[in-house]
């Protein structure tokens, strides 16, 4: 995993999401929206990890496409949590930057793997 950029970035993002989930639960007492973000935010890396060991090119592409969908969903939850005052502007800006970078990488990977 040391030289796989998308695996590293998605894992680091998942760690941030788990820590954010704990914070929102403990400090803000919000359980529903944060759980949605926890699920989608950690699913990105899990599917990328599965794709790396895919049985075929089609399997790889399918798992990466699922990762992209989960990343887009995560961006939605991040925006919603920000607009409903569960995230500070600084938290939002940082998370949005990270997930946007992941989305761009996944779009590129999905386009390349469909050729």
Contact map, one row per residue, 1 for C-alpha under 8 A:
1111001100000000000000000000000000000000000000000000000000000000000000000000000000000000000000000000000000000000000
1111100100000000000000000000000000000000000000000000000000000000000000000000000000000000000000000000000000000000000
1111100000000000000000000000000000000000000000000000000000000000000000000000000000000000000000000000000000000000000
1111111100000000000000000000000000000000000000000000000000000000000000000000000000000000000000000000000000000000000
0111111110000000000000000000000000000000000000000000000000000000000000000000000000000000000000000000000000000000000
0001111111000000000000000000000000000000000000010000000000000000000000000000000000000000000000000000010011000000000
1001111111100000000000000000000000000000000010011000000000000000000000000000000000000000000000000000000000000000000
1101111111110000000000000000000000000000000000000000000000000000000000000000000000000000000000000000000000000000000
0000111111111000000000000000000000000000000000000000000000000000000000000000000000000000000000000000010000000000000
0000011111111100000000000000000000000000000110010000000000000000000000000000000000000000000000000000010000000000000
0000001111111110000000000000000000000000010010000000000000000000000000000000000000000000000000000000000000000000000
0000000111111111000000000000000000000000000000000000000000000000000000000000000000000000000000000000000000000000000
0000000011111111100000000000000000000000110000000000000000000000000000000000000000000000000000000110000000000000000
0000000001111111110000000000000000000000110110000000000000000000000000000000000000000000000000000000000000000000000
0000000000111111111000000000000000000000010000000000000000000000000000000000000000000000000000000000000000000000000
0000000000011111111100000000000000000000000000000000000000000000000000000000000000000000000000000000000000000000000
0000000000001111111110000000000000001100110000000000000000000000000000000000000000000000000000000000000000000000000
0000000000000111111111000000000000000100010000000000000000000000000000000000000000000000000000000000000000000000000
0000000000000011111111100000000000000000000000000000000000000000000000000000000000000000000000000000000000000000000
0000000000000001111111110000000000000000000000000000000000000000000000000000000000000000000000000000000000000000000
0000000000000000111111111000000001101100000000000000000000000000000000000000000000000000000000000000000000000000000
0000000000000000011111111100000000000000000000000000000000000000000000000000000000000000000000000000000000000000000
0000000000000000001111111111000000000000000000000000000000000000000000000000000000000000000000000000000000000000000
0000000000000000000111111111111001000000000000000000000000000000000000000000000000000100000000000000000000000000000
0000000000000000000011111111111001000000000000000000000000000000000000000000000000000000000000000000000000000000000
0000000000000000000001111111100000000000000000000000000000000000000000000000000000000000000000000000000000000000000
0000000000000000000000111111100000000000000000000000000000000000000000000000000000000000000000000000000000000000000
0000000000000000000000111111110000000000000000000000000000000000000000000000000000000100000000000000000000000000000
0000000000000000000000011111111000000000000000000000000000000000000000000000000000000000000000000000000000000000000
0000000000000000000000011001111111000000000000000000000000000000000000000000000000000000000000000000000000000000000
0000000000000000000000011000111111100000000000000000000000000000000000000000000000000000000000000000000000000000000
0000000000000000000000000000011111110000000000000000000000000000000000000000000000000000000000000000000000000000000
0000000000000000000000000000011111111000000000000000000000000000000000000000100010000000000000000000000000000000000
0000000000000000000010011000011111111100000000000000000000000000000000000000100010000000000000000000000000000000000
0000000000000000000010000000001111111110000000000000000000000000000000000000000000000000000000000000000000000000000
0000000000000000000000000000000111111111000000000000000000000000000000000000100000000000000000000000000000000000000
0000000000000000100010000000000011111111100000000000000000000000000000001100110000000000000000000000000000000000000
0000000000000000110010000000000001111111110000000000000000000000000000000000000000000000000000000000000000000000000
0000000000000000000000000000000000111111111000000000000000000000000000000000000000000000000000000000000000000000000
0000000000000000000000000000000000011111111100000000000000000000000001101100000000000000000000000000000000000000000
0000000000001100100000000000000000001111111110000000000000000000000001100100000000000000000000000000000000000000000
0000000000101110110000000000000000000111111111000000000000000000000000000000000000000000000000000000000000000000000
0000000000000000000000000000000000000011111111100000000000000000001001000000000000000000000000000000000000000000000
0000000001000100000000000000000000000001111111110000000000000000011101100000000000000000000000000000000000000000000
0000001001100100000000000000000000000000111111111000000000000000001000000000000000000000000000000000000000000000000
0000000000000000000000000000000000000000011111111100000000000000000000000000000000000000000000000000000000000000000
0000000000000000000000000000000000000000001111111110000000000011011000000000000000000000000000000000000000000000000
0000011001000000000000000000000000000000000111111111000000000011001000000000000000000000000000000000000000000000000
0000001000000000000000000000000000000000000011111111100000000000000000000000000000000000000000000000000000000000000
0000000000000000000000000000000000000000000001111111110000010010000000000000000000000000000000000000000000000000000
0000000000000000000000000000000000000000000000111111110000111111000000000000000000000000000000000000000000000000000
0000000000000000000000000000000000000000000000011111110000010000000000000000000000000000000000000000000000000000000
0000000000000000000000000000000000000000000000001111111000010000000000000000000000000000000000000000000000000000000
0000000000000000000000000000000000000000000000000111111110110000000000000000000000000000000000000000000000000000000
0000000000000000000000000000000000000000000000000000111110110000000000000000000000000000000000000000000000000000000
0000000000000000000000000000000000000000000000000000011111110000000000000000000000000000000000000000000000000000000
0000000000000000000000000000000000000000000000000000011111111000000000000000000000000000000000000000000000000000100
0000000000000000000000000000000000000000000000000000000111111100000000000000000000000000000000000000000000000000000
0000000000000000000000000000000000000000000000000010011111111110000000000000000000000000000000000000000000000000000
0000000000000000000000000000000000000000000000000111111111111111000000000000000000000000000000000000000000000000000
0000000000000000000000000000000000000000000000000010000011111111100000000000000000000000000000000000000000000100110
0000000000000000000000000000000000000000000000000010000001111111110000000000000000000000000000000000000000000000000
0000000000000000000000000000000000000000000000110110000000111111111000000000000000000000000000000000000000000000000
0000000000000000000000000000000000000000000000110010000000011111111100000000000000000000000000000000000001001100000
0000000000000000000000000000000000000000000000000000000000001111111110000000000000000000000000000000000001000100000
0000000000000000000000000000000000000000000100100000000000000111111111000000000000000000000000000000000000000000000
0000000000000000000000000000000000000000001110110000000000000011111111100000000000000000000000000000000001000000000
0000000000000000000000000000000000000000000100000000000000000001111111110000000000000000000000000000001001100000000
0000000000000000000000000000000000000000000000000000000000000000111111111000000000000000000000000000000000000000000
0000000000000000000000000000000000000001101100000000000000000000011111111100000000000000000000000000000000000000000
0000000000000000000000000000000000000001100100000000000000000000001111111110000000000000000000000010011000000000000
0000000000000000000000000000000000000000000000000000000000000000000111111111000000000000000000000000001000000000000
0000000000000000000000000000000000001001000000000000000000000000000011111111100000000000000000000000000000000000000
0000000000000000000000000000000000001001100000000000000000000000000001111111110000000000000000000010000000000000000
0000000000000000000000000000000000000000000000000000000000000000000000111111111000000000000000010011000000000000000
0000000000000000000000000000000000000000000000000000000000000000000000011111111100000000000000000000000000000000000
0000000000000000000000000000000011011000000000000000000000000000000000001111111110000000000000000000000000000000000
0000000000000000000000000000000000001000000000000000000000000000000000000111111111000000000100110000000000000000000
0000000000000000000000000000000000000000000000000000000000000000000000000011111111100000000100000000000000000000000
0000000000000000000000000000000000000000000000000000000000000000000000000001111111110000000000000000000000000000000
0000000000000000000000000000000011000000000000000000000000000000000000000000111111111110000000000000000000000000000
0000000000000000000000000000000000000000000000000000000000000000000000000000011111111111100100000000000000000000000
0000000000000000000000000000000000000000000000000000000000000000000000000000001111111110000000000000000000000000000
0000000000000000000000000000000000000000000000000000000000000000000000000000000111111110000000000000000000000000000
0000000000000000000000000000000000000000000000000000000000000000000000000000000011111111000000000000000000000000000
0000000000000000000000010001000000000000000000000000000000000000000000000000000011111111000000000000000000000000000
0000000000000000000000000000000000000000000000000000000000000000000000000000000011111111111100000000000000000000000
0000000000000000000000000000000000000000000000000000000000000000000000000000000001001111111100000000000000000000000
0000000000000000000000000000000000000000000000000000000000000000000000000000000001000011111110000000000000000000000
0000000000000000000000000000000000000000000000000000000000000000000000000000000000000011111111000000000000000000000
0000000000000000000000000000000000000000000000000000000000000000000000000000000000000011111111100000000000000000000
0000000000000000000000000000000000000000000000000000000000000000000000000000011001000011111111110000000000000000000
0000000000000000000000000000000000000000000000000000000000000000000000000000000000000000111111111000000000000000000
0000000000000000000000000000000000000000000000000000000000000000000000000000000000000000011111111100000000000000000
0000000000000000000000000000000000000000000000000000000000000000000000000000010000000000001111111110000000000000000
0000000000000000000000000000000000000000000000000000000000000000000000000010010000000000000111111111000000000000000
0000000000000000000000000000000000000000000000000000000000000000000000000000000000000000000011111111100000000000000
0000000000001000000000000000000000000000000000000000000000000000000000000000000000000000000001111111110000000000000
0000000000001000000000000000000000000000000000000000000000000000000000100110000000000000000000111111111000000000000
0000000000000000000000000000000000000000000000000000000000000000000000000010000000000000000000011111111100000000000
0000000000000000000000000000000000000000000000000000000000000000000000000000000000000000000000001111111110000000000
0000010011000000000000000000000000000000000000000000000000000000000000100000000000000000000000000111111111000000000
0000000000000000000000000000000000000000000000000000000000000000000100110000000000000000000000000011111111100000000
0000000000000000000000000000000000000000000000000000000000000000000000000000000000000000000000000001111111110000000
0000010000000000000000000000000000000000000000000000000000000000000000000000000000000000000000000000111111111000000
0000010000000000000000000000000000000000000000000000000000000001101100000000000000000000000000000000011111111100000
0000000000000000000000000000000000000000000000000000000000000000000100000000000000000000000000000000001111111110000
0000000000000000000000000000000000000000000000000000000000000000000000000000000000000000000000000000000111111111000
0000000000000000000000000000000000000000000000000000000000000001000000000000000000000000000000000000000011111111100
0000000000000000000000000000000000000000000000000000000000001001100000000000000000000000000000000000000001111111110
0000000000000000000000000000000000000000000000000000000000000000000000000000000000000000000000000000000000111111111
0000000000000000000000000000000000000000000000000000000000000000000000000000000000000000000000000000000000011111111
0000000000000000000000000000000000000000000000000000000010001000000000000000000000000000000000000000000000001111111
0000000000000000000000000000000000000000000000000000000000001000000000000000000000000000000000000000000000000111111
0000000000000000000000000000000000000000000000000000000000000000000000000000000000000000000000000000000000000011111
